[in-house]
Amino acid sequence: MEPAEGFDCYGYAAHDSKGVLVPFKFKRRNSGPEDVVFRVTHCGVCYAEVIWTKNFHGDVMYPVVPGHEIVGLVTEVGSNVSKYKVGDRVGMGCTAMTCQQCESCKDGIELCTNHPTRCFNDKDVDGTITRGGFSNLMQADQRYVVKIPDSLPSDLAAPLLCAGITVYTPMIRHGMNQPGKKLGVIGLGGVGHMAVKFGKAFGLHVTVFSTSVSKKEEALGVLGADAFLVSKDEEAMKALANTLDFVINAAAAEVPLDPYLVALKPHGILVLVGDAVELKFCPFNLFNSMFSSADVLFVRASKSG
């Protein structure tokens, strides 16, 4: 469904579950008083683009224009917008607007319980379908737009708006930024990459876990991790018992969690941010090391952290 009135846009859309992106023309609705419109200059590529263009969850409204790590230059602001002006360099993540009425919205948590409007493959306020950042122009409520610092290049800023937020939020919220502490990162995709970089920036000792030794050079040589382990090496995993303060599971695949629960120190924290369909672990391992419990956190990230 296209808006009856609005402004013309063009981008790249998938029209079926093959997920092939092709040029696509569409309209965005007329902007409201809280809206910011910006010309897209950069957009990251996240695994979510694969998930939605190929309809892994069965909820895609084709044609779908993906893209949710978006940076660009403001071209229009609504009458109630005071924080941004034409020409500002801004970015946005996956949320385009929320209800501003529920408890979460009022508390500034940005995890709207009345269904937030995603920037693509969702129903907009006028009933039309939202289209994402693989396009020339983007539109969002001013609350879900952020100004990009002059010191941060746009191509580096874009991935922070999804992968970056996904790990930064739990790391800050749960004290995973204490220099000298030990962090384990499971998986070295986009989210795992960010977890390693934030971990090192916070002064943590970072160990990367992967099923393949092929990621070793990237982990140690490129990202600066302190250690690398192949998770299939059972003896090496056992040797880590009670040594890690934090573990972030950034893997999209199903990961047996027991070795990592055992690796945590008493009251250690395991954060799950990957897109695994099923979690497998022995509940007894939540009470490792003389029955001192580990904390397992299922994280939903917000823009503000």
C-alpha positions as CSV (number, residue, x, y, z in Angstrom):
1,M,0.0,0.0,0.0
2,E,1.4,3.4,-1.0
3,P,0.4,6.7,0.6
4,A,-2.1,8.8,-1.4
5,E,0.1,11.8,-0.8
6,G,3.8,12.2,0.0
7,F,7.2,12.5,-1.7
8,D,8.8,10.3,-4.2
9,C,11.7,8.0,-3.3
10,Y,13.8,5.3,-4.9
11,G,15.8,2.5,-3.4
12,Y,16.4,-1.3,-3.6
13,A,13.7,-3.8,-2.7
14,A,13.3,-7.6,-2.5
15,H,10.0,-8.7,-4.0
16,D,10.0,-12.3,-2.8
17,S,11.8,-14.8,-0.5
18,K,14.7,-15.1,-2.9
19,G,15.9,-11.9,-1.3
20,V,17.2,-10.4,-4.5
21,L,17.4,-6.6,-4.3
22,V,16.4,-4.6,-7.4
23,P,15.7,-0.9,-8.1
24,F,12.3,0.2,-6.7
25,K,10.4,3.5,-6.7
26,F,7.9,4.3,-3.9
27,K,6.4,7.1,-1.9
28,R,6.8,8.1,1.7
29,R,3.9,9.8,3.5
30,N,3.9,13.5,4.0
31,S,6.0,14.5,7.1
32,G,4.4,15.4,10.4
33,P,5.4,18.0,13.0
34,E,7.8,15.6,14.8
35,D,9.4,14.1,11.7
36,V,13.0,14.5,10.4
37,V,13.7,13.8,6.7
38,F,17.2,13.2,5.6
39,R,19.1,12.2,2.4
40,V,20.8,8.9,3.0
41,T,24.5,8.9,2.4
42,H,25.5,5.7,4.2
43,C,23.7,2.5,5.3
44,G,25.2,-0.5,7.0
45,V,24.4,-4.1,6.1
46,C,23.2,-6.3,8.9
47,Y,22.3,-9.9,9.0
48,A,18.7,-8.7,9.6
49,E,18.7,-7.7,6.0
50,V,19.0,-11.3,5.1
51,I,16.4,-12.4,7.6
52,W,13.8,-10.0,6.3
53,T,14.5,-10.0,2.6
54,K,14.3,-13.8,2.7
55,N,11.4,-13.9,5.0
56,F,12.9,-16.2,7.6
57,H,10.3,-15.2,10.2
58,G,7.4,-15.4,7.8
59,D,6.2,-11.8,8.5
60,V,7.5,-9.9,5.4
61,M,5.2,-7.5,3.5
62,Y,6.8,-7.5,0.0
63,P,8.2,-5.5,-1.6
64,V,10.5,-4.8,1.3
65,V,13.2,-2.1,1.3
66,P,15.7,-3.1,4.1
67,G,18.3,-1.0,5.9
68,H,18.4,0.1,9.5
69,E,21.9,1.5,10.2
70,I,21.3,4.8,8.4
71,V,23.3,8.0,8.2
72,G,22.6,11.1,6.1
73,L,22.0,14.8,5.8
74,V,18.8,16.5,7.0
75,T,16.6,18.0,4.2
76,E,13.4,18.8,6.1
77,V,12.2,19.1,9.7
78,G,8.7,19.2,11.2
79,S,7.3,22.3,12.9
80,N,7.9,20.8,16.4
81,V,11.6,19.8,15.7
82,S,14.1,22.0,17.4
83,K,17.1,19.8,17.9
84,Y,17.9,19.4,14.2
85,K,18.1,21.7,11.2
86,V,18.6,21.3,7.5
87,G,22.1,20.2,6.7
88,D,22.8,18.4,10.0
89,R,24.4,15.0,9.7
90,V,22.2,12.5,11.6
91,G,21.7,8.8,12.0
92,M,18.9,6.4,13.0
93,G,18.6,2.7,13.9
94,C,15.7,0.3,13.5
95,T,13.0,2.3,15.3
96,A,11.2,5.1,13.3
97,M,8.7,6.0,16.0
98,T,6.8,4.8,19.1
99,C,3.5,5.5,20.8
100,Q,4.9,7.9,23.5
101,Q,2.1,6.7,25.8
102,C,3.1,3.4,27.4
103,E,5.2,3.2,30.5
104,S,8.4,2.3,28.6
105,C,8.1,5.3,26.3
106,K,7.4,7.6,29.2
107,D,10.5,6.3,31.1
108,G,12.7,6.9,28.1
109,I,13.5,3.2,27.7
110,E,12.6,3.2,24.0
111,L,11.2,-0.3,24.0
112,C,7.6,0.5,23.3
113,T,5.2,-2.0,24.7
114,N,2.5,-0.9,22.3
115,H,4.6,-2.1,19.3
116,P,7.2,0.4,18.1
117,T,7.2,1.2,14.4
118,R,10.3,-0.3,12.7
119,C,11.9,1.7,9.9
120,F,11.0,-1.0,7.4
121,N,8.5,-3.8,7.0
122,D,6.1,-2.3,9.5
123,K,2.8,-0.3,9.4
124,D,3.3,3.5,9.4
125,V,0.9,5.9,11.1
126,D,-1.2,6.2,7.9
127,G,-1.4,2.4,7.4
128,T,1.3,2.3,4.7
129,I,4.4,0.1,4.8
130,T,7.6,1.6,6.1
131,R,10.7,1.4,3.9
132,G,14.3,1.3,5.1
133,G,17.6,2.9,4.5
134,F,18.5,1.2,1.2
135,S,16.9,4.3,-0.3
136,N,17.7,7.9,-1.1
137,L,15.5,9.6,1.6
138,M,14.6,8.5,5.1
139,Q,12.0,9.7,7.5
140,A,11.7,9.3,11.3
141,D,10.3,10.8,14.5
142,Q,12.9,13.2,15.9
143,R,13.2,11.1,19.1
144,Y,14.8,8.3,17.1
145,V,17.3,10.4,15.2
146,V,20.7,11.2,16.6
147,K,23.3,13.8,15.6
148,I,26.6,12.3,14.4
149,P,29.7,13.9,15.9
150,D,31.9,15.8,13.5
151,S,34.8,13.5,14.5
152,L,33.1,10.3,13.5
153,P,33.1,9.4,9.8
154,S,29.7,8.4,8.4
155,D,30.9,4.9,7.2
156,L,32.0,4.1,10.8
157,A,29.0,5.6,12.4
158,A,26.4,3.6,10.5
159,P,27.2,0.1,12.0
160,L,27.0,1.6,15.5
161,L,23.3,2.2,15.0
162,C,22.4,-1.5,15.3
163,A,25.4,-3.8,16.0
164,G,27.1,-1.2,18.1
165,I,24.0,-0.4,20.2
166,T,23.2,-4.1,20.6
167,V,26.3,-4.7,22.6
168,Y,27.0,-1.2,24.0
169,T,23.6,-1.1,25.8
170,P,24.1,-4.3,28.0
171,M,27.7,-3.6,28.6
172,I,26.9,-0.2,30.1
173,R,23.8,-1.2,31.8
174,H,25.3,-4.3,33.5
175,G,28.8,-2.9,34.4
176,M,30.7,-4.7,31.7
177,N,33.0,-1.7,31.3
178,Q,35.3,-2.2,34.2
179,P,39.0,-2.1,33.2
180,G,40.9,-5.3,34.0
181,K,37.8,-7.6,33.9
182,K,37.6,-10.5,31.6
183,L,35.1,-10.7,28.7
184,G,34.4,-13.7,26.4
185,V,32.8,-13.0,23.0
186,I,31.0,-15.9,21.2
187,G,31.0,-15.4,17.4
188,L,32.8,-12.8,15.3
189,G,30.2,-11.5,13.0
190,G,29.0,-7.9,12.9
191,V,27.8,-7.8,16.6
192,G,30.7,-9.9,17.9
193,H,33.1,-7.5,16.1
194,M,31.6,-4.6,18.0
195,A,31.7,-6.5,21.3
196,V,35.4,-7.0,20.9
197,K,36.0,-3.3,20.0
198,F,34.0,-2.0,22.9
199,G,35.6,-4.5,25.2
200,K,39.1,-3.3,24.3
201,A,38.0,0.3,24.5
202,F,36.7,-0.3,28.1
203,G,40.1,-1.9,29.1
204,L,38.8,-5.5,29.3
205,H,40.8,-8.6,28.6
206,V,38.9,-10.1,25.6
207,T,38.8,-13.7,24.5
208,V,37.0,-14.6,21.3
209,F,35.4,-17.9,20.8
210,S,34.7,-19.3,17.3
211,T,33.9,-22.7,15.8
212,S,36.6,-22.1,13.2
213,V,40.3,-21.2,13.4
214,S,39.8,-19.1,10.3
215,K,38.7,-16.1,12.5
216,K,41.9,-16.1,14.6
217,E,43.9,-13.6,12.6
218,E,40.9,-11.2,12.4
219,A,40.3,-11.5,16.2
220,L,43.9,-11.1,17.3
221,G,45.6,-9.1,14.5
222,V,42.8,-6.8,13.3
223,L,40.5,-6.3,16.3
224,G,43.1,-6.6,19.0
225,A,41.6,-9.4,21.1
226,D,43.8,-10.8,23.8
227,A,43.0,-14.5,23.2
228,F,41.3,-16.8,20.7
229,L,39.8,-20.2,21.3
230,V,38.2,-22.7,19.0
231,S,35.1,-23.6,20.9
232,K,35.2,-27.3,19.7
233,D,38.5,-27.7,21.7
234,E,36.9,-29.3,24.8
235,E,40.1,-29.3,26.9
236,A,40.8,-25.7,26.2
237,M,37.3,-24.8,27.2
238,K,37.5,-26.8,30.4
239,A,40.6,-24.9,31.3
240,L,38.7,-21.7,31.4
241,A,36.4,-22.7,34.2
242,N,35.7,-19.8,36.6
243,T,37.9,-17.3,34.8
244,L,35.5,-15.0,32.9
245,D,33.6,-12.1,34.4
246,F,31.3,-11.6,31.4
247,V,30.3,-13.5,28.2
248,I,28.4,-12.0,25.3
249,N,26.9,-14.5,22.9
250,A,26.8,-12.7,19.6
251,A,26.3,-15.8,17.4
252,A,23.3,-16.2,15.2
253,A,23.6,-20.0,15.2
254,E,22.5,-22.3,18.1
255,V,25.3,-22.4,20.6
256,P,25.6,-25.0,23.5
257,L,25.9,-22.6,26.5
258,D,27.1,-25.0,29.1
259,P,30.9,-24.5,28.5
260,Y,30.4,-20.8,28.8
261,L,28.3,-21.0,32.0
262,V,31.1,-23.1,33.5
263,A,33.7,-20.5,32.3
264,L,32.0,-17.7,34.2
265,K,33.1,-16.7,37.7
266,P,30.5,-16.8,40.4
267,H,27.9,-14.0,39.7
268,G,29.3,-13.6,36.2
269,I,27.1,-12.3,33.5
270,L,26.1,-14.0,30.3
271,V,24.4,-11.7,27.7
272,L,22.5,-13.2,24.8
273,V,22.2,-10.9,21.8
274,G,22.4,-13.4,18.9
275,D,19.5,-14.6,16.9
276,A,19.5,-18.2,17.9
277,V,16.2,-20.0,17.5
278,E,16.9,-22.4,20.4
279,L,19.0,-22.2,23.6
280,K,20.5,-25.3,25.0
281,F,22.0,-25.5,28.5
282,C,21.8,-27.5,31.7
283,P,20.0,-25.4,34.4
284,F,22.4,-26.8,37.0
285,N,25.2,-24.9,35.3
286,L,23.6,-21.6,36.2
287,F,24.7,-22.5,39.7
288,N,28.4,-23.1,39.0
289,S,31.3,-22.8,41.4
290,M,30.0,-23.9,44.7
291,F,26.5,-23.0,43.8
292,S,27.2,-19.2,43.3
293,S,24.8,-18.3,40.5
294,A,25.6,-16.8,37.1
295,D,23.3,-14.1,35.7
296,V,21.8,-14.9,32.2
297,L,20.4,-11.8,30.5
298,F,18.2,-11.7,27.4
299,V,18.9,-8.2,26.0
300,R,16.7,-6.0,23.9
301,A,18.7,-2.9,22.9
302,S,17.5,0.7,22.9
303,K,19.0,3.7,21.2
304,S,19.8,5.4,24.5
305,G,21.3,2.4,26.2
